[in-house]
Amino acid sequence: MSMTLDLPPDLEVQVKAEANRRGQSVSDLISEVMSALLRQSESLSARDQVRHSIMELRGIGKGVWRGIDVDAYINEERNSWDQPR
């Protein structure tokens, strides 16, 4: 497949210099970089698709209430609303 890219002049200079530094053709360098970017993008997309359920939080913190009479605690809190500070 053949493709033409219009790169800004400063980017074109950088790409040519990098290809030369690596001993690659510009075409090979662009193919390598694009392949790496697409793999990275696919990896990020797969990670973004992980969904969690609120039910995963079930039971977290239940130890906090161990030994506490919940009804008495709630009544105490409600009573405190009516008291001046």
N, C-alpha and C positions, 0 to 999 in steps of 0.2 A: 504494500500500500504506500502510496506517495502522498505527502501533505506539505503544504507551504505554510510557514509561520511568519507573521509579521511581528518581530520583536522590537521594542524600543532600542535605539542604538546602544545605550549603555549596557543594557541586558545582553544584547548580541555580543558585545565585546567580552563580557564576563563569561558567557556560555562558551565562546570559542577558546578563551584562555583556560577555562576549567577542562574542556575536552582535550586541549593540548597538554595540560599538566598531567592528565590521566593516561594520555596516549590513546585516546579514543576519537572516533569521528563525532561530530556534533550530533548526528542522527542517533548514534549509539548512546551517547550521554543523555540526550532527551528521552529516549526510550527507557533507559534505566531509571532516570529520575521520575518519570511519569508512572512507571510500574510500581515503584516504591511508594509514591504518593497515593496511588489507587489502593494498594494493599493496606496502607495505614488508614485511609478513609473507610474502607470496608470494615476494618477492625474497630474503629471508633463507632461506626454505625451499629455494629453488632452489640457493642457495649451499651449504647444508648437505648437499645430495645429491651434491655432487661427491666422487667416490671416487678414491682413488689406489691404485696397485699398488706393492707393495714392489719390484717390478722396475724402477720408475722410478729407484731408487737404484743400479742396476747401473752399475759403472764409476766411481762417485764415489770419489775417493781413490786410484785406481790409480797415479797418479804418485808417491805416497808410497813405493811399493815399488820404483820404478825404480832399478836399480843395486844392489839389496840381494839377497843370496842368502837366500831365504826359509827354506830348510832349515837353513842355518847359524844364522839368527836364532832359529828355533824351538828348535834344540838348545841355544843359548846361554841362552835363557829357561828352558828345562827344567832345565838344570844349575844355574841360579841359585836354584832352589827348594830344592835340597838344601844350599846353603851357609848357614852361620850369618850373621846380620846384625850 
